[in-house]
Amino acid sequence: MNRKLGINANCLVGMSELDALDLIKAAGFETFFSDAYENDAVAAIRKKADTLGLTYEFIHAPFHHINEMWTPGDGYQIVFDYMKETINSAANNGIGIVITHVSSGWNPPPVNDLGLSRFDKLVRYAKERGVTLAFENLRLLGNLACLMDRYEKMENVRYCFDCGHEHCYTKTICMMDVFTTRVCCTHIHDNHSRPLEDKVNDHDEHLLPFDGTYNYEKMMRKLDEYNYTGSLMLEVNQSIADYREMTHKEFLATCYERIKKISQM
């Protein structure tokens, strides 16, 4: 199955997402996503992407203080407003998907009615603006599953499959077997997993594929099994020690070589 190959636009050290697009296109990529969420920045990126013939596939909403969504008081308003602003920027610029986290850390606040009511508002708002919200897997399957079940009949709520998070946080669970055909996009990177008893340290390394221990052949079989037709999207960063000595072009060429290899499995 032919799938578009993509990468996060903020992957290069010392280069803005906007300026990185030329090199991303030259390396062979067809699609990308950004962490930029303010409308003017998103509009500028979209304009340049259209000129280059790149697909601006989705925006990753800010997730700092995401646990505040589940706690009493007004602390949630900051991250809530960030997510709402991201939805607006996506809608204004014809970008169909916004990625969001559900919670953070090994011991986030429990799922509760207050937090659910806040996510309800975001889901309804995204629907009104014609945007899909894609919830990303992190540490706790139960928190994600709760929201995915709650919005099962909402066509604008889907799932972002992050293979690296699966490997280091929930490696005994095949996330594709849980959310099957609801996946609409991917985050692809590598790490060395973690000891199952380690619930303190973060092993989310965001290495290039094949520099860790993730099984990409199994991943591709699962994507094929559930008829996933979307892109294969890298989420990596040149700032990691192993890649700092590479030039921007060398790093992107290596990235493209790795994701191309995965696509051919």
C-alpha positions as CSV (number, residue, x, y, z in Angstrom):
1,M,0.0,0.0,0.0
2,N,1.4,3.4,-1.0
3,R,1.3,5.9,1.9
4,K,2.6,9.4,2.0
5,L,5.8,9.9,4.0
6,G,6.0,12.8,6.4
7,I,7.9,14.4,9.3
8,N,7.4,17.0,12.0
9,A,8.3,20.5,10.7
10,N,10.2,21.3,14.0
11,C,12.7,18.5,13.6
12,L,15.7,20.7,12.7
13,V,18.0,22.3,15.3
14,G,18.1,26.1,14.9
15,M,15.6,26.3,12.1
16,S,12.0,27.4,12.2
17,E,9.2,25.2,10.9
18,L,8.6,27.6,8.1
19,D,12.2,27.6,6.9
20,A,12.5,23.9,7.3
21,L,9.8,23.2,4.7
22,D,12.2,23.8,1.8
23,L,14.6,21.1,3.1
24,I,11.8,18.7,4.0
25,K,10.4,18.9,0.4
26,A,13.9,18.5,-1.1
27,A,14.5,15.4,1.0
28,G,11.5,13.7,-0.6
29,F,8.8,14.1,2.0
30,E,5.2,14.7,0.9
31,T,3.5,15.7,4.1
32,F,4.3,17.1,7.5
33,F,2.8,18.4,10.8
34,S,3.6,21.4,13.0
35,D,3.5,22.4,16.6
36,A,2.8,25.9,15.6
37,Y,-0.8,26.7,16.6
38,E,-1.3,30.5,16.4
39,N,-3.3,31.5,13.3
40,D,-0.7,33.8,11.7
41,A,2.1,31.2,12.0
42,V,-0.2,28.4,10.8
43,A,-1.3,30.6,7.8
44,A,2.3,31.3,6.8
45,I,3.2,27.7,7.0
46,R,0.1,26.6,5.0
47,K,0.9,29.2,2.3
48,K,4.4,28.0,1.9
49,A,3.4,24.3,2.0
50,D,1.0,24.9,-0.8
51,T,3.7,26.6,-2.9
52,L,6.0,23.6,-2.4
53,G,3.3,21.0,-2.9
54,L,3.5,19.7,0.6
55,T,0.5,18.5,2.6
56,Y,0.0,20.2,5.9
57,E,-1.6,17.2,7.6
58,F,-2.2,18.1,11.2
59,I,-1.3,20.4,14.1
60,H,-0.2,19.1,17.4
61,A,-2.0,21.2,20.1
62,P,0.0,22.4,23.1
63,F,-0.2,19.9,26.0
64,H,1.6,21.5,28.9
65,H,-0.6,21.4,32.0
66,I,-2.9,19.0,30.3
67,N,-3.6,17.4,33.7
68,E,-5.3,20.6,34.7
69,M,-8.2,19.5,32.5
70,W,-9.1,17.0,35.2
71,T,-8.7,19.2,38.3
72,P,-11.1,21.7,39.9
73,G,-10.6,25.5,39.6
74,D,-9.6,27.7,36.7
75,G,-6.2,26.2,36.0
76,Y,-7.5,24.2,33.1
77,Q,-8.4,27.4,31.2
78,I,-4.9,27.9,29.8
79,V,-4.6,24.5,28.1
80,F,-8.3,24.6,27.2
81,D,-7.8,27.9,25.4
82,Y,-4.7,26.6,23.7
83,M,-6.5,23.6,22.3
84,K,-9.4,25.8,21.2
85,E,-7.0,28.2,19.5
86,T,-5.4,25.3,17.7
87,I,-8.8,24.1,16.5
88,N,-9.5,27.6,15.2
89,S,-6.2,27.8,13.4
90,A,-6.7,24.4,11.8
91,A,-10.2,25.3,10.6
92,N,-9.2,28.7,9.3
93,N,-6.4,27.2,7.2
94,G,-8.0,24.1,5.9
95,I,-6.1,21.6,8.1
96,G,-8.4,18.8,9.1
97,I,-6.8,17.2,12.2
98,V,-5.7,18.4,15.6
99,I,-3.7,16.1,17.8
100,T,-4.2,16.3,21.6
101,H,-3.1,14.5,24.7
102,V,-5.5,13.3,27.3
103,S,-3.3,13.4,30.4
104,S,0.4,13.4,31.4
105,G,2.7,11.3,33.7
106,W,2.3,8.0,35.4
107,N,0.0,9.4,38.1
108,P,-2.3,12.0,36.5
109,P,-5.7,12.9,38.1
110,P,-8.3,10.2,37.6
111,V,-10.8,10.6,34.9
112,N,-13.8,12.5,36.3
113,D,-17.0,14.2,35.2
114,L,-15.5,17.6,35.4
115,G,-12.8,16.8,33.0
116,L,-15.1,14.9,30.7
117,S,-17.4,17.9,30.5
118,R,-14.4,20.1,29.4
119,F,-13.4,17.6,26.7
120,D,-17.1,17.5,25.6
121,K,-16.9,21.2,24.9
122,L,-13.8,20.8,22.9
123,V,-15.2,17.9,20.9
124,R,-18.4,19.8,20.1
125,Y,-16.5,22.9,19.2
126,A,-14.2,21.0,16.8
127,K,-17.2,19.5,15.2
128,E,-18.7,22.9,14.6
129,R,-15.5,24.0,13.0
130,G,-15.2,20.9,10.9
131,V,-12.0,19.6,12.6
132,T,-11.2,16.1,13.7
133,L,-9.7,15.7,17.2
134,A,-7.3,12.8,17.3
135,F,-6.4,11.6,20.8
136,E,-2.8,10.3,21.2
137,N,-1.7,7.2,23.2
138,L,0.7,7.9,26.1
139,R,1.2,6.1,29.4
140,L,-2.3,5.1,30.6
141,L,-4.5,3.2,28.2
142,G,-7.5,3.5,30.4
143,N,-7.7,7.3,30.3
144,L,-7.4,7.3,26.5
145,A,-9.9,4.4,26.1
146,C,-12.4,6.2,28.3
147,L,-12.5,9.2,25.9
148,M,-12.5,7.0,22.8
149,D,-15.4,5.1,24.1
150,R,-17.3,8.2,25.2
151,Y,-17.0,9.7,21.7
152,E,-17.4,6.4,19.7
153,K,-20.2,7.8,17.7
154,M,-18.6,11.2,17.0
155,E,-17.1,11.0,13.5
156,N,-14.7,13.9,14.3
157,V,-13.0,12.0,17.1
158,R,-10.3,9.6,16.0
159,Y,-7.0,8.1,17.3
160,C,-3.4,9.1,16.7
161,F,-1.2,6.0,16.8
162,D,2.2,6.7,18.4
163,C,4.4,3.7,18.0
164,G,7.2,5.0,20.2
165,H,4.8,5.6,23.1
166,E,3.4,2.2,22.6
167,H,6.9,0.7,22.9
168,C,8.1,2.5,26.0
169,Y,4.8,3.0,27.9
170,T,2.5,0.2,27.0
171,K,4.6,-2.4,25.3
172,T,2.5,-5.3,26.3
173,I,-0.5,-3.8,24.5
174,C,-0.9,-3.6,20.7
175,M,-2.6,-0.3,20.4
176,M,-3.8,-1.0,16.9
177,D,-5.7,-4.0,18.2
178,V,-7.5,-1.7,20.7
179,F,-8.5,1.2,18.4
180,T,-8.4,-0.7,15.0
181,T,-10.0,1.4,12.3
182,R,-10.2,4.6,14.3
183,V,-6.6,5.5,13.6
184,C,-6.3,8.6,11.4
185,C,-2.6,9.5,11.7
186,T,0.7,8.3,13.1
187,H,3.7,9.4,15.1
188,I,6.7,7.2,14.2
189,H,9.9,7.1,16.2
190,D,12.0,4.7,18.2
191,N,13.4,4.0,21.7
192,H,14.7,1.1,23.8
193,S,11.5,0.4,25.6
194,R,11.6,0.2,29.4
195,P,11.6,-2.3,32.3
196,L,8.0,-3.1,33.0
197,E,8.5,-2.2,36.7
198,D,9.8,1.3,35.9
199,K,7.0,3.7,36.5
200,V,9.3,6.7,37.3
201,N,11.7,7.3,34.4
202,D,10.8,8.4,30.9
203,H,12.2,6.2,28.2
204,D,10.5,8.2,25.3
205,E,13.7,8.9,23.4
206,H,12.3,9.9,20.0
207,L,15.1,8.2,18.1
208,L,15.1,7.6,14.4
209,P,13.6,4.3,13.4
210,F,16.0,1.4,13.7
211,D,18.1,3.2,16.3
212,G,16.0,1.6,19.1
213,T,14.3,-1.8,19.4
214,Y,10.7,-1.2,18.1
215,N,9.3,-3.9,15.7
216,Y,8.3,-2.0,12.5
217,E,7.5,-5.1,10.6
218,K,4.8,-5.9,13.1
219,M,3.6,-2.3,13.0
220,M,3.1,-2.4,9.3
221,R,1.3,-5.7,9.4
222,K,-1.1,-4.1,11.9
223,L,-1.6,-1.0,9.8
224,D,-2.4,-3.1,6.8
225,E,-4.7,-5.4,8.8
226,Y,-6.9,-2.5,9.8
227,N,-6.7,-0.9,6.3
228,Y,-4.9,2.3,7.4
229,T,-4.4,4.4,4.3
230,G,-3.0,7.5,5.9
231,S,0.6,8.7,6.0
232,L,3.6,7.4,7.8
233,M,4.7,10.4,9.9
234,L,8.0,10.7,11.7
235,E,8.2,12.6,15.0
236,V,11.9,13.0,15.6
237,N,14.4,15.7,16.5
238,Q,17.9,16.5,15.4
239,S,18.7,17.8,18.9
240,I,19.2,14.3,20.2
241,A,22.9,13.6,20.8
242,D,23.3,11.0,18.1
243,Y,22.2,13.4,15.4
244,R,23.7,16.8,16.4
245,E,26.8,16.4,14.2
246,M,24.7,15.9,11.1
247,T,23.9,18.7,8.8
248,H,20.3,19.5,8.2
249,K,20.3,17.9,4.8
250,E,22.1,14.8,6.2
251,F,19.6,14.4,9.0
252,L,16.6,14.7,6.7
253,A,18.1,12.4,4.2
254,T,18.6,9.8,6.9
255,C,15.1,10.4,8.1
256,Y,13.6,9.8,4.7
257,E,15.7,6.7,4.1
258,R,14.4,5.2,7.4
259,I,10.7,6.0,6.8
260,K,11.0,4.8,3.2
261,K,12.4,1.5,4.4
262,I,9.5,1.1,6.8
263,S,7.0,1.9,4.0
264,Q,8.3,-1.0,2.0
265,M,7.9,-3.6,4.7
